[in-house]
Amino acid sequence: MEIKNNYYEFRSALTKGDVQKAEEFFQKAFEEAFNLYQQKLSEGGKFNLNDENELFALVVLFDNMIGFWKEGMLEEGIGFAESMVEMVDSPKLKEMFKGYSLGMQAGLDVDTFFKKYVDLSKVDEEFPQFLCNFKEEIKELIK
């Protein structure tokens, strides 16, 4: 699997403004990540967060979930977020996926959600690849 490498190439191409290359590398990373996701889903398995390619599969799938949200494809985003709660062993990542699902269910646009509910000032020590720290205000979304 080359998910991590393709993801880094995607980010590098984006930084350089090469949108076409970025799309190519993201597509490669996404295809592998989605295949792994489908495999885990059908087997009832969980992502191995100690395996860098499996961790970066989550990063790619998370980016795709945010893309669903930005495009207004809330059902797809919510379904993915909720399935991921069952597919990770980390309490922090479970909470992250629950929080993002709550934001989509509330009908918030992604920018409002990030500004109001995500603590963008913190880089998580365990999972620096994710915006997984929420502000106290996240409790407003829990019904």
Secondary structure per residue as TSV (DSSP state, phi and psi in degrees):
chain	resnum	aa	ss	phi	psi
A	1	M	-	360.0	140.3
A	2	E	-	-120.6	27.5
A	3	I	H	-59.8	-49.7
A	4	K	H	-59.8	-47.8
A	5	N	H	-62.6	-43.5
A	6	N	H	-64.9	-36.2
A	7	Y	H	-65.9	-43.2
A	8	Y	H	-63.7	-38.1
A	9	E	H	-65.3	-39.1
A	10	F	H	-58.8	-50.4
A	11	R	H	-63.2	-39.7
A	12	S	H	-63.5	-45.7
A	13	A	H	-63.4	-39.1
A	14	L	H	-61.6	-44.5
A	15	T	H	-59.9	-35.8
A	16	K	H	-83.6	-5.2
A	17	G	T	80.5	13.1
A	18	D	-	-90.5	84.5
A	19	V	H	-63.4	-40.3
A	20	Q	H	-62.3	-47.6
A	21	K	H	-62.6	-41.7
A	22	A	H	-58.3	-46.0
A	23	E	H	-62.1	-40.1
A	24	E	H	-62.5	-47.1
A	25	F	H	-69.0	-37.5
A	26	F	H	-65.0	-41.7
A	27	Q	H	-60.0	-43.5
A	28	K	H	-61.6	-47.4
A	29	A	H	-63.2	-42.3
A	30	F	H	-64.5	-43.6
A	31	E	H	-58.3	-46.1
A	32	E	H	-66.2	-43.0
A	33	A	H	-63.5	-42.8
A	34	F	H	-67.2	-38.1
A	35	N	H	-61.8	-42.0
A	36	L	H	-64.7	-42.3
A	37	Y	H	-58.0	-48.1
A	38	Q	H	-62.2	-40.4
A	39	Q	H	-62.3	-47.3
A	40	K	H	-63.6	-41.2
A	41	L	H	-62.5	-46.1
A	42	S	H	-69.7	-28.9
A	43	E	H	-91.5	-7.4
A	44	G	T	70.4	25.6
A	45	G	-	-89.7	174.4
A	46	K	-	-121.4	154.5
A	47	F	-	-72.0	137.8
A	48	N	-	-86.6	104.1
A	49	L	T	-73.1	-8.9
A	50	N	T	-88.6	-10.9
A	51	D	S	-94.6	118.5
A	52	E	H	-58.9	-39.3
A	53	N	H	-67.7	-37.1
A	54	E	H	-70.8	-37.8
A	55	L	H	-62.5	-43.8
A	56	F	H	-73.0	-22.2
A	57	A	H	-61.9	-41.4
A	58	L	H	-63.4	-39.9
A	59	V	H	-60.4	-47.3
A	60	V	H	-63.9	-44.6
A	61	L	H	-66.5	-36.3
A	62	F	H	-62.5	-46.5
A	63	D	H	-58.0	-40.6
A	64	N	H	-66.2	-38.8
A	65	M	H	-61.1	-43.1
A	66	I	H	-63.4	-37.4
A	67	G	H	-61.4	-43.2
A	68	F	H	-55.6	-47.0
A	69	W	H	-60.5	-46.9
A	70	K	H	-61.8	-33.7
A	71	E	T	-85.1	-0.1
A	72	G	T	80.2	14.1
A	73	M	-	-90.6	66.7
A	74	L	H	-67.9	-39.3
A	75	E	H	-59.0	-42.0
A	76	E	H	-66.2	-44.0
A	77	G	H	-64.5	-44.4
A	78	I	H	-64.3	-45.7
A	79	G	H	-58.8	-42.6
A	80	F	H	-65.9	-48.7
A	81	A	H	-57.6	-43.5
A	82	E	H	-68.5	-35.4
A	83	S	H	-68.2	-33.3
A	84	M	H	-69.9	-26.6
A	85	V	H	-57.0	-36.9
A	86	E	H	-84.2	-13.0
A	87	M	H	-105.2	5.3
A	88	V	-	-125.0	146.2
A	89	D	-	-92.9	-12.5
A	90	S	-	-78.4	123.3
A	91	P	H	-57.7	-36.6
A	92	K	H	-64.0	-45.5
A	93	L	H	-71.6	-33.3
A	94	K	H	-59.1	-47.8
A	95	E	H	-61.9	-39.4
A	96	M	H	-60.4	-51.0
A	97	F	H	-63.3	-37.5
A	98	K	H	-62.3	-44.5
A	99	G	H	-61.3	-44.6
A	100	Y	H	-66.5	-37.8
A	101	S	H	-61.6	-42.9
A	102	L	H	-60.8	-40.4
A	103	G	H	-62.4	-42.3
A	104	M	H	-68.3	-42.3
A	105	Q	H	-62.5	-30.9
A	106	A	T	-77.0	-7.2
A	107	G	T	77.4	17.4
A	108	L	-	-74.3	149.2
A	109	D	-	-79.7	156.0
A	110	V	H	-61.4	-38.6
A	111	D	H	-64.6	-42.7
A	112	T	H	-62.3	-42.9
A	113	F	H	-58.9	-48.4
A	114	F	H	-62.0	-44.5
A	115	K	H	-65.5	-41.6
A	116	K	H	-89.0	-33.0
A	117	Y	H	-117.0	-19.5
A	118	V	B	-102.2	131.6
A	119	D	-	-82.5	94.6
A	120	L	T	-76.9	-8.0
A	121	S	T	-82.7	-13.3
A	122	K	-	-105.3	133.1
A	123	V	-	-103.6	122.3
A	124	D	-	-69.0	132.5
A	125	E	S	-65.5	-44.2
A	126	E	S	-75.1	-39.7
A	127	F	-	-130.2	72.1
A	128	P	T	-67.2	-11.6
A	129	Q	T	-76.1	-13.8
A	130	F	S	-120.4	150.4
A	131	L	-	-92.1	86.3
A	132	C	-	-118.6	12.5
A	133	N	-	-107.1	124.9
A	134	F	B	-104.3	156.4
A	135	K	-	-81.9	165.6
A	136	E	G	-55.4	-31.3
A	137	E	G	-59.8	-17.5
A	138	I	G	-58.0	-27.8
A	139	K	G	-60.9	-23.6
A	140	E	G	-61.0	-28.0
A	141	L	G	-85.8	-13.1
A	142	I	-	-82.5	121.8
A	143	K	-	-99.4	360.0
